[in-house]
Amino acid sequence: MTSPGHPAARAEMTVASPGRPRIAALDVVRGFALCGILLANVQPIANAGDLVVAPSMGGSDGSWLGLFVAQRFVPIFSLLFGVGFSLLLESAAERVTSPRLILLRRLLALLVIGLAHLFLLWQGEILTAYAIIGLLVLLPSTWLPRWTVAALAAVLIATSLIMGGGPLLVVGLFLLGSALTRYGVIGRMENSTRIPAMLGLLLAAAAVPLVWVQSGLSFDDPSFRFILPAAGLLLAGTYICGLLVLLRTPLRSLLQAIFAPLGKMALTNYLTATILVLAISPIIGGLPNTWPSTTIVLIAGAILTIQWLWSTLWLRRYRQGPIEWLWRWATWAHRQPLRHAP
């Protein structure tokens, strides 16, 4: 891809807010992660809040879902949340005198959305946790130097892997995403092919033995809880790097066409996916934990097809998804245009 200042590069960006271009690669990565999260969540959602990992997602049977999907996409979403948080801070700092108030309103609005999702639809949703961690960690971190945020991210991620994952990993990835943005890495993420290619190869090389070990473990094996998050984090990094490399090839247009509409309306699609899974699961019948991988893929594929069509058609007329627009309204405390300008 050309540099961000090149006319061709500018043509590939859409304006997210006055003076703030939207980074196309982030929409692609976000849309890709949304697809993986839906694949991982079909069974838990259909279980009406049962958070127990289904056998086909545990990796004990060597299922490709268990090895390449479970716990592989939430790390990407967590990293992107930290990235988006700091991008908004930069944008708000250019427009208002109290940018942290904008961030506070954004997190409180997300908390309301998450609690509604939690109590009305699904107990396993992540928005509530993201909002609370954002309030307790991300917002205070804006007063810290960026090197401190980066160091904290490294310590928390390492500690969480030693302890077998958990909330500390999410906190660490939030801070990592924030630090990458503050160091300008996100703004330059599409300027190179060599760096993501080399990093992706290193991450993949480290992930392969862990995935191989996971394939031979049962869900109740004591070492499973340590292998799963480590393998998931390494594969998540591999996926991101792989996408960044592919976006520098002729496949860019195809990847943007497939994933960007889903990524631009990620919040709307995340919430509506729960409704669609709950509507479809009674038609499928049987216990969700016994569904084969093919059934899960068909359900997720049908939902993603509907959401892609809906997102593509919606974005032709409107700037944002409906939930994103409401969230933005609450963030900035005034209604902003929804339709594209004539």
C-alpha positions in Angstrom: 0.0 0.0 0.0 1.1 3.6 -0.6 1.9 5.9 2.3 -1.0 7.5 4.2 -0.3 10.9 2.5 -0.5 9.5 -1.0 -3.8 10.4 -2.9 -4.5 6.7 -3.5 -4.2 5.9 0.2 -6.5 8.8 1.1 -9.0 7.4 -1.3 -9.1 4.2 0.8 -10.0 6.1 4.0 -13.4 7.3 5.1 -13.8 10.1 7.5 -14.6 8.9 11.0 -14.9 12.4 12.5 -13.9 15.8 11.3 -10.1 15.8 10.7 -9.7 12.2 11.7 -9.4 9.6 8.9 -10.5 6.1 9.4 -7.8 3.5 9.2 -9.0 0.9 6.7 -6.9 -1.9 8.0 -8.5 -1.6 11.5 -11.9 -2.2 10.0 -10.7 -5.3 8.2 -9.0 -6.7 11.3 -12.1 -5.9 13.4 -14.5 -7.5 10.9 -12.3 -10.6 10.7 -12.2 -10.9 14.5 -16.0 -10.5 14.6 -16.3 -13.6 12.4 -14.1 -15.6 14.7 -15.9 -14.5 17.8 -19.2 -15.5 16.4 -17.9 -18.9 15.6 -16.6 -19.3 19.1 -19.9 -17.9 20.7 -22.6 -19.8 18.8 -22.6 -22.7 21.2 -22.4 -20.6 24.4 -25.1 -18.3 23.3 -27.4 -21.2 22.3 -26.8 -22.6 25.8 -28.7 -19.5 27.0 -25.8 -18.3 29.2 -24.0 -21.6 30.0 -20.3 -20.5 30.0 -18.9 -24.0 30.0 -16.7 -24.6 27.0 -18.3 -27.1 24.7 -16.3 -30.3 24.0 -15.9 -29.3 20.3 -14.3 -26.0 21.3 -11.9 -27.4 23.9 -9.4 -28.9 21.5 -9.4 -32.3 23.2 -10.8 -33.9 20.0 -8.4 -32.0 17.7 -11.3 -30.0 16.3 -10.2 -27.1 14.1 -12.6 -24.9 16.0 -11.0 -25.7 19.3 -7.5 -25.3 17.9 -7.9 -22.2 15.7 -11.0 -20.4 16.9 -11.5 -20.7 20.7 -9.7 -17.9 22.6 -8.1 -16.8 19.4 -10.2 -13.7 18.5 -11.1 -12.1 21.8 -7.4 -11.1 22.2 -7.7 -9.3 18.8 -10.9 -7.5 20.0 -9.2 -6.5 23.3 -6.2 -5.1 21.5 -8.4 -3.1 19.1 -10.4 -1.8 22.1 -7.2 -0.2 23.5 -6.3 1.1 20.1 -9.7 2.7 19.5 -9.7 4.2 23.0 -6.4 6.1 22.4 -7.4 7.1 18.8 -10.5 8.7 20.3 -8.4 10.4 22.9 -6.2 11.9 20.2 -9.3 13.0 18.2 -11.0 14.5 21.3 -7.9 16.4 22.3 -8.0 18.2 19.0 -11.7 19.1 19.4 -12.5 19.8 23.0 -10.8 21.1 26.1 -11.7 18.1 28.3 -11.0 15.0 26.2 -11.2 12.6 29.1 -14.8 13.6 29.8 -15.5 12.3 26.2 -13.9 9.0 27.1 -15.7 8.8 30.4 -19.1 9.2 28.7 -18.1 6.7 26.0 -17.3 4.0 28.6 -20.4 4.7 30.7 -22.5 4.4 27.6 -20.8 1.1 26.7 -21.5 -0.1 30.2 -25.2 0.6 29.8 -25.3 -1.2 26.5 -23.3 -4.1 28.0 -25.6 -4.4 31.0 -28.7 -4.5 28.8 -27.1 -7.2 26.7 -26.1 -9.1 29.8 -29.5 -9.1 31.5 -31.7 -9.3 28.5 -29.9 -11.7 26.2 -26.7 -13.4 27.2 -24.7 -13.8 30.4 -21.4 -14.4 28.5 -21.2 -11.0 26.8 -18.0 -9.0 27.1 -19.0 -5.4 26.7 -19.8 -4.9 30.4 -16.3 -6.2 31.4 -14.7 -4.0 28.7 -16.4 -0.9 30.0 -15.5 -1.6 33.6 -11.9 -2.4 32.8 -11.8 0.7 30.6 -13.1 2.9 33.5 -10.7 1.3 36.1 -7.6 0.9 33.9 -7.6 2.6 30.5 -9.0 6.0 31.6 -6.5 6.4 34.5 -3.7 5.2 32.1 -4.1 8.4 30.0 -2.3 10.3 32.7 0.7 8.0 32.6 3.7 8.3 30.2 3.4 6.0 27.2 6.5 4.1 28.2 4.9 3.3 31.6 1.8 2.0 29.8 3.9 -0.1 27.5 5.8 -1.6 30.4 2.6 -2.3 32.4 1.1 -4.0 29.3 4.2 -6.3 29.0 4.1 -7.2 32.7 0.4 -7.9 32.8 0.4 -10.0 29.7 3.3 -12.1 30.9 1.8 -12.5 34.4 -1.6 -13.5 33.0 0.0 -16.2 30.8 1.9 -17.6 33.9 -1.5 -17.6 35.8 -3.4 -19.2 32.9 -5.0 -16.2 31.3 -8.1 -14.5 32.8 -8.9 -10.8 33.1 -5.3 -9.7 33.4 -4.7 -10.7 29.8 -7.5 -8.4 28.7 -6.1 -5.6 30.8 -2.7 -6.1 29.3 -4.0 -6.1 25.8 -6.0 -3.0 26.4 -2.8 -1.2 27.5 -0.8 -2.7 24.7 -3.3 -1.4 22.1 -3.2 2.0 23.8 0.6 2.1 23.9 0.9 1.1 20.2 -1.3 4.0 19.3 0.5 6.5 21.4 3.8 5.4 19.9 2.4 5.9 16.4 2.6 2.2 15.4 -1.1 2.1 14.5 -0.8 5.1 12.3 2.1 3.4 10.4 0.7 -0.1 10.4 0.2 -0.3 6.7 3.5 1.3 5.7 5.5 -1.9 5.7 5.2 -5.5 4.5 8.5 -6.8 5.9 7.8 -6.0 9.6 4.4 -7.8 9.9 5.7 -10.6 7.7 8.7 -11.3 9.9 6.7 -10.8 13.1 4.0 -13.1 11.9 6.5 -15.8 11.0 8.0 -15.6 14.5 4.6 -15.7 16.2 3.5 -18.6 14.0 6.7 -20.6 14.8 6.0 -20.1 18.5 2.3 -21.0 18.2 2.7 -24.3 16.3 4.2 -26.3 19.2 1.6 -25.0 21.6 -1.3 -25.8 19.3 0.2 -29.2 18.7 0.3 -29.8 22.5 -3.2 -28.4 22.9 -4.5 -30.9 20.3 -3.5 -33.8 22.6 -4.9 -32.3 25.9 -8.4 -32.8 27.3 -10.3 -29.9 28.7 -9.9 -31.0 32.3 -6.1 -31.5 32.0 -4.3 -29.1 34.5 -2.0 -27.8 31.8 -4.8 -27.0 29.4 -5.6 -23.7 31.1 -2.1 -22.5 30.6 -1.7 -23.7 27.0 -5.0 -22.3 25.7 -4.4 -18.6 26.4 -0.7 -18.7 25.3 -1.6 -20.5 22.0 -4.5 -18.1 21.6 -2.4 -15.0 22.0 0.3 -16.2 19.6 -2.3 -17.2 16.9 -4.2 -13.9 17.4 -0.9 -12.0 16.6 -0.3 -14.3 13.7 -3.7 -13.6 12.3 -3.3 -9.8 12.6 0.1 -9.9 10.9 -1.2 -12.2 8.2 -4.0 -9.8 7.4 -1.6 -6.8 7.3 0.6 -8.6 4.8 -2.4 -9.6 2.6 -3.6 -6.0 2.7 -0.4 -5.1 0.8 -1.3 -7.5 -2.0 -3.9 -7.4 -4.8 -6.2 -9.2 -2.3 -6.7 -5.9 -0.5 -9.9 -4.9 -2.3 -11.5 -8.4 -1.7 -10.6 -8.3 2.0 -12.0 -4.8 2.4 -15.2 -5.8 0.6 -15.7 -8.9 2.8 -14.6 -7.7 6.3 -14.7 -3.9 6.4 -18.5 -3.6 6.4 -18.7 -6.0 9.3 -15.9 -4.2 11.1 -17.4 -0.7 10.7 -20.6 -2.0 12.3 -18.9 -4.3 14.8 -21.0 -3.3 17.8 -24.3 -3.5 16.0 -23.3 -6.9 14.5 -22.0 -8.2 17.9 -25.3 -7.5 19.6 -27.6 -8.6 16.7 -25.6 -11.9 16.5 -26.9 -12.9 19.9 -30.5 -12.3 18.9 -30.0 -14.3 15.6 -28.3 -17.2 17.4 -31.1 -17.4 20.0 -33.7 -17.3 17.2 -32.0 -20.0 15.1 -31.0 -22.5 17.8 -34.5 -23.8 18.5 -34.9 -24.5 14.8 -31.7 -26.6 14.9 -32.8 -28.6 17.9 -30.7 -30.9 20.1 -28.2 -29.9 22.8 -25.9 -27.1 21.5 -22.9 -28.8 23.2 -23.5 -31.8 20.9 -23.6 -29.8 17.7 -20.9 -30.8 15.2 -18.5 -28.3 13.8 -20.4 -28.2 10.5 -23.6 -27.1 12.2 -21.7 -24.3 14.0 -20.1 -23.1 10.8 -23.4 -23.1 9.0 -25.1 -21.1 11.7 -22.3 -18.6 11.9 -22.1 -18.4 8.1 -25.8 -17.7 7.7 -25.7 -15.0 10.4 -22.5 -13.4 8.9 -24.0 -13.4 5.4 -27.1 -11.6 6.7 -25.0 -9.1 8.6 -22.7 -8.5 5.7 -25.6 -7.7 3.4 -27.2 -5.6 6.0 -24.0 -3.7 6.8 -23.1 -3.2 3.1 -26.5 -1.8 2.3 -26.8 0.3 5.4 -23.3 1.9 5.0 -24.2 3.0 1.5 -26.7 5.5 2.9 -25.5 6.0 6.5 -22.1 6.9 8.1 -22.3 4.4 10.9 -24.3 1.5 12.2 -27.4 2.3 14.3 -25.8 1.3 17.6 -22.6 3.0 16.8 -24.4 6.2 16.0 -26.3 6.1 19.4 -23.0 5.3 21.1 -21.4 8.3 19.4 -24.3 10.5 20.3 -23.9 9.5 24.0 -20.1 10.0 23.7 -20.2 13.5 22.4 -23.4 14.5 24.1 -25.0 15.8 21.0 -26.6 14.2 17.9 -24.4 13.9 14.9 -25.4 13.4 11.3 -26.2 9.8 10.4 -26.9 10.0 6.7 -24.0 10.6 4.2 -23.9 14.2 3.0 -25.5 14.6 -0.5 
